[in-house]
Amino acid sequence: LSLWDHIIQEKDHAKVQTRVTTKYPLIDQGSNLRSKRIQLVLHWYIMPKVGRMIEDKKVMSDFSLPESYT
């Protein structure tokens, strides 16, 4: 599930802010996410001009959703 995606074309612009507006909102339509543990992971790919693409990731946040929504 992707909550946000962005293509960064220059290394100088590769700064991620802690508050990012989501492109794809997370909506619990069937109440299946209540009380579930959620882990937000930042994935990135580096595409050099020559050579193999580099892939990496980092866990940014780990939390549980509430049992009930207001």
mmCIF file of the N, C-alpha and C atoms, coordinates in Angstrom:
data_MODEL
# 
_entry.id   MODEL 
# 
loop_
_atom_site.group_PDB 
_atom_site.id 
_atom_site.type_symbol 
_atom_site.label_atom_id 
_atom_site.label_alt_id 
_atom_site.label_comp_id 
_atom_site.label_asym_id 
_atom_site.label_entity_id 
_atom_site.label_seq_id 
_atom_site.pdbx_PDB_ins_code 
_atom_site.Cartn_x 
_atom_site.Cartn_y 
_atom_site.Cartn_z 
_atom_site.occupancy 
_atom_site.B_iso_or_equiv 
_atom_site.pdbx_formal_charge 
_atom_site.auth_seq_id 
_atom_site.auth_comp_id 
_atom_site.auth_asym_id 
_atom_site.auth_atom_id 
_atom_site.pdbx_PDB_model_num 
ATOM 1   N N  . LEU A 1 1  ? 0.844   -1.178 0.000   1.00 0.00 ? 1  LEU A N  1 
ATOM 2   C CA . LEU A 1 1  ? 0.000   0.000  0.000   1.00 0.00 ? 1  LEU A CA 1 
ATOM 3   C C  . LEU A 1 1  ? 0.884   1.234  0.000   1.00 0.00 ? 1  LEU A C  1 
ATOM 4   N N  . SER A 1 2  ? 0.715   2.121  -0.941  1.00 0.00 ? 2  SER A N  1 
ATOM 5   C CA . SER A 1 2  ? 1.477   3.367  -1.008  1.00 0.00 ? 2  SER A CA 1 
ATOM 6   C C  . SER A 1 2  ? 0.630   4.509  -0.467  1.00 0.00 ? 2  SER A C  1 
ATOM 7   N N  . LEU A 1 3  ? 1.198   5.265  0.466   1.00 0.00 ? 3  LEU A N  1 
ATOM 8   C CA . LEU A 1 3  ? 0.514   6.444  0.982   1.00 0.00 ? 3  LEU A CA 1 
ATOM 9   C C  . LEU A 1 3  ? 1.021   7.720  0.327   1.00 0.00 ? 3  LEU A C  1 
ATOM 10  N N  . TRP A 1 4  ? 2.238   7.658  -0.204  1.00 0.00 ? 4  TRP A N  1 
ATOM 11  C CA . TRP A 1 4  ? 2.854   8.845  -0.806  1.00 0.00 ? 4  TRP A CA 1 
ATOM 12  C C  . TRP A 1 4  ? 3.951   8.374  -1.743  1.00 0.00 ? 4  TRP A C  1 
ATOM 13  N N  . ASP A 1 5  ? 4.070   9.020  -2.874  1.00 0.00 ? 5  ASP A N  1 
ATOM 14  C CA . ASP A 1 5  ? 5.193   8.725  -3.755  1.00 0.00 ? 5  ASP A CA 1 
ATOM 15  C C  . ASP A 1 5  ? 5.649   10.005 -4.432  1.00 0.00 ? 5  ASP A C  1 
ATOM 16  N N  . HIS A 1 6  ? 6.931   10.043 -4.746  1.00 0.00 ? 6  HIS A N  1 
ATOM 17  C CA . HIS A 1 6  ? 7.506   11.251 -5.331  1.00 0.00 ? 6  HIS A CA 1 
ATOM 18  C C  . HIS A 1 6  ? 8.807   10.874 -6.036  1.00 0.00 ? 6  HIS A C  1 
ATOM 19  N N  . ILE A 1 7  ? 9.054   11.449 -7.182  1.00 0.00 ? 7  ILE A N  1 
ATOM 20  C CA . ILE A 1 7  ? 10.301  11.233 -7.906  1.00 0.00 ? 7  ILE A CA 1 
ATOM 21  C C  . ILE A 1 7  ? 11.220  12.419 -7.634  1.00 0.00 ? 7  ILE A C  1 
ATOM 22  N N  . ILE A 1 8  ? 12.405  12.138 -7.142  1.00 0.00 ? 8  ILE A N  1 
ATOM 23  C CA . ILE A 1 8  ? 13.405  13.169 -6.859  1.00 0.00 ? 8  ILE A CA 1 
ATOM 24  C C  . ILE A 1 8  ? 14.475  13.052 -7.940  1.00 0.00 ? 8  ILE A C  1 
ATOM 25  N N  . GLN A 1 9  ? 14.647  14.099 -8.713  1.00 0.00 ? 9  GLN A N  1 
ATOM 26  C CA . GLN A 1 9  ? 15.577  14.033 -9.834  1.00 0.00 ? 9  GLN A CA 1 
ATOM 27  C C  . GLN A 1 9  ? 16.979  14.527 -9.504  1.00 0.00 ? 9  GLN A C  1 
ATOM 28  N N  . GLU A 1 10 ? 17.121  15.282 -8.404  1.00 0.00 ? 10 GLU A N  1 
ATOM 29  C CA . GLU A 1 10 ? 18.438  15.784 -8.019  1.00 0.00 ? 10 GLU A CA 1 
ATOM 30  C C  . GLU A 1 10 ? 18.702  15.472 -6.555  1.00 0.00 ? 10 GLU A C  1 
ATOM 31  N N  . LYS A 1 11 ? 19.934  15.091 -6.240  1.00 0.00 ? 11 LYS A N  1 
ATOM 32  C CA . LYS A 1 11 ? 20.306  14.728 -4.879  1.00 0.00 ? 11 LYS A CA 1 
ATOM 33  C C  . LYS A 1 11 ? 20.042  15.861 -3.890  1.00 0.00 ? 11 LYS A C  1 
ATOM 34  N N  . ASP A 1 12 ? 20.222  17.110 -4.321  1.00 0.00 ? 12 ASP A N  1 
ATOM 35  C CA . ASP A 1 12 ? 20.008  18.260 -3.439  1.00 0.00 ? 12 ASP A CA 1 
ATOM 36  C C  . ASP A 1 12 ? 18.553  18.386 -2.991  1.00 0.00 ? 12 ASP A C  1 
ATOM 37  N N  . HIS A 1 13 ? 17.618  17.796 -3.721  1.00 0.00 ? 13 HIS A N  1 
ATOM 38  C CA . HIS A 1 13 ? 16.197  17.873 -3.373  1.00 0.00 ? 13 HIS A CA 1 
ATOM 39  C C  . HIS A 1 13 ? 15.718  16.648 -2.595  1.00 0.00 ? 13 HIS A C  1 
ATOM 40  N N  . ALA A 1 14 ? 16.636  15.791 -2.174  1.00 0.00 ? 14 ALA A N  1 
ATOM 41  C CA . ALA A 1 14 ? 16.281  14.536 -1.504  1.00 0.00 ? 14 ALA A CA 1 
ATOM 42  C C  . ALA A 1 14 ? 16.152  14.716 0.006   1.00 0.00 ? 14 ALA A C  1 
ATOM 43  N N  . LYS A 1 15 ? 15.352  15.681 0.408   1.00 0.00 ? 15 LYS A N  1 
ATOM 44  C CA . LYS A 1 15 ? 15.094  15.905 1.830   1.00 0.00 ? 15 LYS A CA 1 
ATOM 45  C C  . LYS A 1 15 ? 13.624  15.611 2.092   1.00 0.00 ? 15 LYS A C  1 
ATOM 46  N N  . VAL A 1 16 ? 13.356  14.639 2.974   1.00 0.00 ? 16 VAL A N  1 
ATOM 47  C CA . VAL A 1 16 ? 11.982  14.248 3.275   1.00 0.00 ? 16 VAL A CA 1 
ATOM 48  C C  . VAL A 1 16 ? 11.528  15.002 4.516   1.00 0.00 ? 16 VAL A C  1 
ATOM 49  N N  . GLN A 1 17 ? 10.398  15.660 4.418   1.00 0.00 ? 17 GLN A N  1 
ATOM 50  C CA . GLN A 1 17 ? 9.835   16.374 5.560   1.00 0.00 ? 17 GLN A CA 1 
ATOM 51  C C  . GLN A 1 17 ? 9.051   15.395 6.424   1.00 0.00 ? 17 GLN A C  1 
ATOM 52  N N  . THR A 1 18 ? 8.917   15.723 7.716   1.00 0.00 ? 18 THR A N  1 
ATOM 53  C CA . THR A 1 18 ? 8.182   14.830 8.607   1.00 0.00 ? 18 THR A CA 1 
ATOM 54  C C  . THR A 1 18 ? 6.681   14.900 8.363   1.00 0.00 ? 18 THR A C  1 
ATOM 55  N N  . ARG A 1 19 ? 6.194   15.996 7.850   1.00 0.00 ? 19 ARG A N  1 
ATOM 56  C CA . ARG A 1 19 ? 4.772   16.122 7.527   1.00 0.00 ? 19 ARG A CA 1 
ATOM 57  C C  . ARG A 1 19 ? 4.618   16.189 6.014   1.00 0.00 ? 19 ARG A C  1 
ATOM 58  N N  . VAL A 1 20 ? 4.028   15.147 5.478   1.00 0.00 ? 20 VAL A N  1 
ATOM 59  C CA . VAL A 1 20 ? 3.841   15.046 4.035   1.00 0.00 ? 20 VAL A CA 1 
ATOM 60  C C  . VAL A 1 20 ? 2.371   14.798 3.773   1.00 0.00 ? 20 VAL A C  1 
ATOM 61  N N  . THR A 1 21 ? 1.787   15.563 2.869   1.00 0.00 ? 21 THR A N  1 
ATOM 62  C CA . THR A 1 21 ? 0.389   15.314 2.521   1.00 0.00 ? 21 THR A CA 1 
ATOM 63  C C  . THR A 1 21 ? 0.325   14.044 1.681   1.00 0.00 ? 21 THR A C  1 
ATOM 64  N N  . THR A 1 22 ? -0.632  13.197 1.996   1.00 0.00 ? 22 THR A N  1 
ATOM 65  C CA . THR A 1 22 ? -0.714  11.917 1.309   1.00 0.00 ? 22 THR A CA 1 
ATOM 66  C C  . THR A 1 22 ? -1.415  12.047 -0.028  1.00 0.00 ? 22 THR A C  1 
ATOM 67  N N  . LYS A 1 23 ? -0.894  11.360 -0.993  1.00 0.00 ? 23 LYS A N  1 
ATOM 68  C CA . LYS A 1 23 ? -1.491  11.315 -2.317  1.00 0.00 ? 23 LYS A CA 1 
ATOM 69  C C  . LYS A 1 23 ? -2.643  10.309 -2.334  1.00 0.00 ? 23 LYS A C  1 
ATOM 70  N N  . TYR A 1 24 ? -2.492  9.244  -1.533  1.00 0.00 ? 24 TYR A N  1 
ATOM 71  C CA . TYR A 1 24 ? -3.495  8.191  -1.441  1.00 0.00 ? 24 TYR A CA 1 
ATOM 72  C C  . TYR A 1 24 ? -3.916  8.069  0.026   1.00 0.00 ? 24 TYR A C  1 
ATOM 73  N N  . PRO A 1 25 ? -5.086  8.595  0.405   1.00 0.00 ? 25 PRO A N  1 
ATOM 74  C CA . PRO A 1 25 ? -5.473  8.550  1.825   1.00 0.00 ? 25 PRO A CA 1 
ATOM 75  C C  . PRO A 1 25 ? -5.721  7.121  2.309   1.00 0.00 ? 25 PRO A C  1 
ATOM 76  N N  . LEU A 1 26 ? -5.393  6.876  3.572   1.00 0.00 ? 26 LEU A N  1 
ATOM 77  C CA . LEU A 1 26 ? -5.613  5.590  4.200   1.00 0.00 ? 26 LEU A CA 1 
ATOM 78  C C  . LEU A 1 26 ? -7.004  5.598  4.829   1.00 0.00 ? 26 LEU A C  1 
ATOM 79  N N  . ILE A 1 27 ? -7.924  4.810  4.272   1.00 0.00 ? 27 ILE A N  1 
ATOM 80  C CA . ILE A 1 27 ? -9.304  4.768  4.747   1.00 0.00 ? 27 ILE A CA 1 
ATOM 81  C C  . ILE A 1 27 ? -9.637  3.337  5.138   1.00 0.00 ? 27 ILE A C  1 
ATOM 82  N N  . ASP A 1 28 ? -10.139 3.168  6.346   1.00 0.00 ? 28 ASP A N  1 
ATOM 83  C CA . ASP A 1 28 ? -10.512 1.843  6.841   1.00 0.00 ? 28 ASP A CA 1 
ATOM 84  C C  . ASP A 1 28 ? -11.985 1.607  6.548   1.00 0.00 ? 28 ASP A C  1 
ATOM 85  N N  . GLN A 1 29 ? -12.303 1.201  5.336   1.00 0.00 ? 29 GLN A N  1 
ATOM 86  C CA . GLN A 1 29 ? -13.691 1.075  4.902   1.00 0.00 ? 29 GLN A CA 1 
ATOM 87  C C  . GLN A 1 29 ? -14.433 -0.064 5.596   1.00 0.00 ? 29 GLN A C  1 
ATOM 88  N N  . GLY A 1 30 ? -13.764 -1.140 5.914   1.00 0.00 ? 30 GLY A N  1 
ATOM 89  C CA . GLY A 1 30 ? -14.437 -2.281 6.523   1.00 0.00 ? 30 GLY A CA 1 
ATOM 90  C C  . GLY A 1 30 ? -14.107 -2.456 7.992   1.00 0.00 ? 30 GLY A C  1 
ATOM 91  N N  . SER A 1 31 ? -13.505 -1.448 8.611   1.00 0.00 ? 31 SER A N  1 
ATOM 92  C CA . SER A 1 31 ? -13.078 -1.506 10.022  1.00 0.00 ? 31 SER A CA 1 
ATOM 93  C C  . SER A 1 31 ? -12.093 -2.650 10.275  1.00 0.00 ? 31 SER A C  1 
ATOM 94  N N  . ASN A 1 32 ? -11.343 -3.034 9.265   1.00 0.00 ? 32 ASN A N  1 
ATOM 95  C CA . ASN A 1 32 ? -10.385 -4.132 9.400   1.00 0.00 ? 32 ASN A CA 1 
ATOM 96  C C  . ASN A 1 32 ? -9.048  -3.703 10.003  1.00 0.00 ? 32 ASN A C  1 
ATOM 97  N N  . LEU A 1 33 ? -8.835  -2.397 10.121  1.00 0.00 ? 33 LEU A N  1 
ATOM 98  C CA . LEU A 1 33 ? -7.561  -1.918 10.653  1.00 0.00 ? 33 LEU A CA 1 
ATOM 99  C C  . LEU A 1 33 ? -7.628  -1.569 12.138  1.00 0.00 ? 33 LEU A C  1 
ATOM 100 N N  . ARG A 1 34 ? -8.789  -1.650 12.745  1.00 0.00 ? 34 ARG A N  1 
ATOM 101 C CA . ARG A 1 34 ? -8.914  -1.336 14.174  1.00 0.00 ? 34 ARG A CA 1 
ATOM 102 C C  . ARG A 1 34 ? -8.027  -2.248 15.000  1.00 0.00 ? 34 ARG A C  1 
ATOM 103 N N  . SER A 1 35 ? -7.307  -1.647 15.939  1.00 0.00 ? 35 SER A N  1 
ATOM 104 C CA . SER A 1 35 ? -6.400  -2.351 16.868  1.00 0.00 ? 35 SER A CA 1 
ATOM 105 C C  . SER A 1 35 ? -5.222  -3.029 16.177  1.00 0.00 ? 35 SER A C  1 
ATOM 106 N N  . LYS A 1 36 ? -4.994  -2.751 14.917  1.00 0.00 ? 36 LYS A N  1 
ATOM 107 C CA . LYS A 1 36 ? -3.884  -3.372 14.184  1.00 0.00 ? 36 LYS A CA 1 
ATOM 108 C C  . LYS A 1 36 ? -2.600  -2.576 14.371  1.00 0.00 ? 36 LYS A C  1 
ATOM 109 N N  . ARG A 1 37 ? -1.485  -3.273 14.324  1.00 0.00 ? 37 ARG A N  1 
ATOM 110 C CA . ARG A 1 37 ? -0.169  -2.648 14.395  1.00 0.00 ? 37 ARG A CA 1 
ATOM 111 C C  . ARG A 1 37 ? 0.195   -2.190 12.984  1.00 0.00 ? 37 ARG A C  1 
ATOM 112 N N  . ILE A 1 38 ? 0.589   -0.931 12.848  1.00 0.00 ? 38 ILE A N  1 
ATOM 113 C CA . ILE A 1 38 ? 0.924   -0.327 11.565  1.00 0.00 ? 38 ILE A CA 1 
ATOM 114 C C  . ILE A 1 38 ? 2.405   0.064  11.574  1.00 0.00 ? 38 ILE A C  1 
ATOM 115 N N  . GLN A 1 39 ? 3.064   -0.197 10.478  1.00 0.00 ? 39 GLN A N  1 
ATOM 116 C CA . GLN A 1 39 ? 4.470   0.180  10.347  1.00 0.00 ? 39 GLN A CA 1 
ATOM 117 C C  . GLN A 1 39 ? 4.621   0.985  9.064   1.00 0.00 ? 39 GLN A C  1 
ATOM 118 N N  . LEU A 1 40 ? 5.095   2.214  9.204   1.00 0.00 ? 40 LEU A N  1 
ATOM 119 C CA . LEU A 1 40 ? 5.345   3.061  8.044   1.00 0.00 ? 40 LEU A CA 1 
ATOM 120 C C  . LEU A 1 40 ? 6.813   2.893  7.638   1.00 0.00 ? 40 LEU A C  1 
ATOM 121 N N  . VAL A 1 41 ? 7.009   2.519  6.394   1.00 0.00 ? 41 VAL A N  1 
ATOM 122 C CA . VAL A 1 41 ? 8.351   2.227  5.898   1.00 0.00 ? 41 VAL A CA 1 
ATOM 123 C C  . VAL A 1 41 ? 8.624   3.104  4.680   1.00 0.00 ? 41 VAL A C  1 
ATOM 124 N N  . LEU A 1 42 ? 9.772   3.751  4.684   1.00 0.00 ? 42 LEU A N  1 
ATOM 125 C CA . LEU A 1 42 ? 10.208  4.549  3.546   1.00 0.00 ? 42 LEU A CA 1 
ATOM 126 C C  . LEU A 1 42 ? 11.054  3.659  2.640   1.00 0.00 ? 42 LEU A C  1 
ATOM 127 N N  . HIS A 1 43 ? 10.617  3.480  1.410   1.00 0.00 ? 43 HIS A N  1 
ATOM 128 C CA . HIS A 1 43 ? 11.362  2.706  0.409   1.00 0.00 ? 43 HIS A CA 1 
ATOM 129 C C  . HIS A 1 43 ? 11.923  3.690  -0.615  1.00 0.00 ? 43 HIS A C  1 
ATOM 130 N N  . TRP A 1 44 ? 13.126  3.436  -1.083  1.00 0.00 ? 44 TRP A N  1 
ATOM 131 C CA . TRP A 1 44 ? 13.655  4.281  -2.139  1.00 0.00 ? 44 TRP A CA 1 
ATOM 132 C C  . TRP A 1 44 ? 14.490  3.454  -3.111  1.00 0.00 ? 44 TRP A C  1 
ATOM 133 N N  . TYR A 1 45 ? 14.563  3.989  -4.309  1.00 0.00 ? 45 TYR A N  1 
ATOM 134 C CA . TYR A 1 45 ? 15.324  3.374  -5.397  1.00 0.00 ? 45 TYR A CA 1 
ATOM 135 C C  . TYR A 1 45 ? 16.240  4.446  -5.972  1.00 0.00 ? 45 TYR A C  1 
ATOM 136 N N  . ILE A 1 46 ? 17.498  4.108  -6.170  1.00 0.00 ? 46 ILE A N  1 
ATOM 137 C CA . ILE A 1 46 ? 18.455  5.020  -6.785  1.00 0.00 ? 46 ILE A CA 1 
ATOM 138 C C  . ILE A 1 46 ? 18.767  4.466  -8.167  1.00 0.00 ? 46 ILE A C  1 
ATOM 139 N N  . MET A 1 47 ? 18.481  5.281  -9.170  1.00 0.00 ? 47 MET A N  1 
ATOM 140 C CA . MET A 1 47 ? 18.715  4.870  -10.550 1.00 0.00 ? 47 MET A CA 1 
ATOM 141 C C  . MET A 1 47 ? 19.913  5.642  -11.105 1.00 0.00 ? 47 MET A C  1 
ATOM 142 N N  . PRO A 1 48 ? 21.113  5.046  -11.048 1.00 0.00 ? 48 PRO A N  1 
ATOM 143 C CA . PRO A 1 48 ? 22.279  5.739  -11.581 1.00 0.00 ? 48 PRO A CA 1 
ATOM 144 C C  . PRO A 1 48 ? 22.226  5.801  -13.111 1.00 0.00 ? 48 PRO A C  1 
ATOM 145 N N  . LYS A 1 49 ? 22.996  6.699  -13.668 1.00 0.00 ? 49 LYS A N  1 
ATOM 146 C CA . LYS A 1 49 ? 23.041  6.797  -15.136 1.00 0.00 ? 49 LYS A CA 1 
ATOM 147 C C  . LYS A 1 49 ? 23.644  5.541  -15.747 1.00 0.00 ? 49 LYS A C  1 
ATOM 148 N N  . VAL A 1 50 ? 24.559  4.902  -15.003 1.00 0.00 ? 50 VAL A N  1 
ATOM 149 C CA . VAL A 1 50 ? 25.189  3.664  -15.471 1.00 0.00 ? 50 VAL A CA 1 
ATOM 150 C C  . VAL A 1 50 ? 25.222  2.696  -14.289 1.00 0.00 ? 50 VAL A C  1 
ATOM 151 N N  . GLY A 1 51 ? 24.889  1.454  -14.525 1.00 0.00 ? 51 GLY A N  1 
ATOM 152 C CA . GLY A 1 51 ? 24.961  0.445  -13.469 1.00 0.00 ? 51 GLY A CA 1 
ATOM 153 C C  . GLY A 1 51 ? 23.583  0.009  -12.986 1.00 0.00 ? 51 GLY A C  1 
ATOM 154 N N  . ARG A 1 52 ? 23.603  -0.822 -11.945 1.00 0.00 ? 52 ARG A N  1 
ATOM 155 C CA . ARG A 1 52 ? 22.370  -1.389 -11.425 1.00 0.00 ? 52 ARG A CA 1 
ATOM 156 C C  . ARG A 1 52 ? 21.615  -0.422 -10.519 1.00 0.00 ? 52 ARG A C  1 
ATOM 157 N N  . MET A 1 53 ? 20.301  -0.554 -10.509 1.00 0.00 ? 53 MET A N  1 
ATOM 158 C CA . MET A 1 53 ? 19.457  0.249  -9.637  1.00 0.00 ? 53 MET A CA 1 
ATOM 159 C C  . MET A 1 53 ? 19.657  -0.232 -8.195  1.00 0.00 ? 53 MET A C  1 
ATOM 160 N N  . ILE A 1 54 ? 19.730  0.714  -7.274  1.00 0.00 ? 54 ILE A N  1 
ATOM 161 C CA . ILE A 1 54 ? 19.929  0.410  -5.862  1.00 0.00 ? 54 ILE A CA 1 
ATOM 162 C C  . ILE A 1 54 ? 18.592  0.590  -5.144  1.00 0.00 ? 54 ILE A C  1 
ATOM 163 N N  . GLU A 1 55 ? 18.234  -0.387 -4.301  1.00 0.00 ? 55 GLU A N  1 
ATOM 164 C CA . GLU A 1 55 ? 16.981  -0.345 -3.553  1.00 0.00 ? 55 GLU A CA 1 
ATOM 165 C C  . GLU A 1 55 ? 17.297  -0.441 -2.063  1.00 0.00 ? 55 GLU A C  1 
ATOM 166 N N  . ASP A 1 56 ? 16.579  0.360  -1.237  1.00 0.00 ? 56 ASP A N  1 
ATOM 167 C CA . ASP A 1 56 ? 16.776  0.303  0.208   1.00 0.00 ? 56 ASP A CA 1 
ATOM 168 C C  . ASP A 1 56 ? 15.491  0.743  0.893   1.00 0.00 ? 56 ASP A C  1 
ATOM 169 N N  . LYS A 1 57 ? 15.436  0.574  2.203   1.00 0.00 ? 57 LYS A N  1 
ATOM 170 C CA . LYS A 1 57 ? 14.258  0.987  2.965   1.00 0.00 ? 57 LYS A CA 1 
ATOM 171 C C  . LYS A 1 57 ? 14.638  1.258  4.406   1.00 0.00 ? 57 LYS A C  1 
ATOM 172 N N  . LYS A 1 58 ? 13.761  2.013  5.107   1.00 0.00 ? 58 LYS A N  1 
ATOM 173 C CA . LYS A 1 58 ? 13.975  2.338  6.514   1.00 0.00 ? 58 LYS A CA 1 
ATOM 174 C C  . LYS A 1 58 ? 12.621  2.442  7.191   1.00 0.00 ? 58 LYS A C  1 
ATOM 175 N N  . VAL A 1 59 ? 12.467  1.799  8.362   1.00 0.00 ? 59 VAL A N  1 
ATOM 176 C CA . VAL A 1 59 ? 11.236  1.907  9.145   1.00 0.00 ? 59 VAL A CA 1 
ATOM 177 C C  . VAL A 1 59 ? 11.218  3.290  9.782   1.00 0.00 ? 59 VAL A C  1 
ATOM 178 N N  . MET A 1 60 ? 10.144  4.045  9.508   1.00 0.00 ? 60 MET A N  1 
ATOM 179 C CA . MET A 1 60 ? 10.043  5.412  10.014  1.00 0.00 ? 60 MET A CA 1 
ATOM 180 C C  . MET A 1 60 ? 9.157   5.504  11.248  1.00 0.00 ? 60 MET A C  1 
ATOM 181 N N  . SER A 1 61 ? 8.155   4.644  11.348  1.00 0.00 ? 61 SER A N  1 
ATOM 182 C CA . SER A 1 61 ? 7.215   4.721  12.458  1.00 0.00 ? 61 SER A CA 1 
ATOM 183 C C  . SER A 1 61 ? 6.561   3.362  12.659  1.00 0.00 ? 61 SER A C  1 
ATOM 184 N N  . ASP A 1 62 ? 6.222   3.062  13.907  1.00 0.00 ? 62 ASP A N  1 
ATOM 185 C CA . ASP A 1 62 ? 5.593   1.798  14.260  1.00 0.00 ? 62 ASP A CA 1 
ATOM 186 C C  . ASP A 1 62 ? 4.579   2.104  15.354  1.00 0.00 ? 62 ASP A C  1 
ATOM 187 N N  . PHE A 1 63 ? 3.296   1.852  15.100  1.00 0.00 ? 63 PHE A N  1 
ATOM 188 C CA . PHE A 1 63 ? 2.262   2.211  16.074  1.00 0.00 ? 63 PHE A CA 1 
ATOM 189 C C  . PHE A 1 63 ? 1.025   1.323  15.897  1.00 0.00 ? 63 PHE A C  1 
ATOM 190 N N  . SER A 1 64 ? 0.111   1.393  16.869  1.00 0.00 ? 64 SER A N  1 
ATOM 191 C CA . SER A 1 64 ? -1.147  0.649  16.805  1.00 0.00 ? 64 SER A CA 1 
ATOM 192 C C  . SER A 1 64 ? -2.294  1.621  16.591  1.00 0.00 ? 64 SER A C  1 
ATOM 193 N N  . LEU A 1 65 ? -3.268  1.196  15.800  1.00 0.00 ? 65 LEU A N  1 
ATOM 194 C CA . LEU A 1 65 ? -4.461  2.010  15.581  1.00 0.00 ? 65 LEU A CA 1 
ATOM 195 C C  . LEU A 1 65 ? -5.434  1.786  16.747  1.00 0.00 ? 65 LEU A C  1 
ATOM 196 N N  . PRO A 1 66 ? -6.321  2.751  17.007  1.00 0.00 ? 66 PRO A N  1 
ATOM 197 C CA . PRO A 1 66 ? -7.254  2.613  18.134  1.00 0.00 ? 66 PRO A CA 1 
ATOM 198 C C  . PRO A 1 66 ? -8.289  1.508  17.909  1.00 0.00 ? 66 PRO A C  1 
ATOM 199 N N  . GLU A 1 67 ? -8.893  1.057  19.007  1.00 0.00 ? 67 GLU A N  1 
ATOM 200 C CA . GLU A 1 67 ? -9.939  0.027  18.920  1.00 0.00 ? 67 GLU A CA 1 
ATOM 201 C C  . GLU A 1 67 ? -11.229 0.554  18.336  1.00 0.00 ? 67 GLU A C  1 
ATOM 202 N N  . SER A 1 68 ? -11.468 1.869  18.518  1.00 0.00 ? 68 SER A N  1 
ATOM 203 C CA . SER A 1 68 ? -12.677 2.464  17.977  1.00 0.00 ? 68 SER A CA 1 
ATOM 204 C C  . SER A 1 68 ? -12.341 3.834  17.400  1.00 0.00 ? 68 SER A C  1 
ATOM 205 N N  . TYR A 1 69 ? -13.120 4.253  16.417  1.00 0.00 ? 69 TYR A N  1 
ATOM 206 C CA . TYR A 1 69 ? -12.934 5.545  15.772  1.00 0.00 ? 69 TYR A CA 1 
ATOM 207 C C  . TYR A 1 69 ? -14.021 6.491  16.242  1.00 0.00 ? 69 TYR A C  1 
ATOM 208 N N  . THR A 1 70 ? -13.684 7.770  16.322  1.00 0.00 ? 70 THR A N  1 
ATOM 209 C CA . THR A 1 70 ? -14.699 8.752  16.733  1.00 0.00 ? 70 THR A CA 1 
ATOM 210 C C  . THR A 1 70 ? -15.236 9.480  15.535  1.00 0.00 ? 70 THR A C  1 
# 
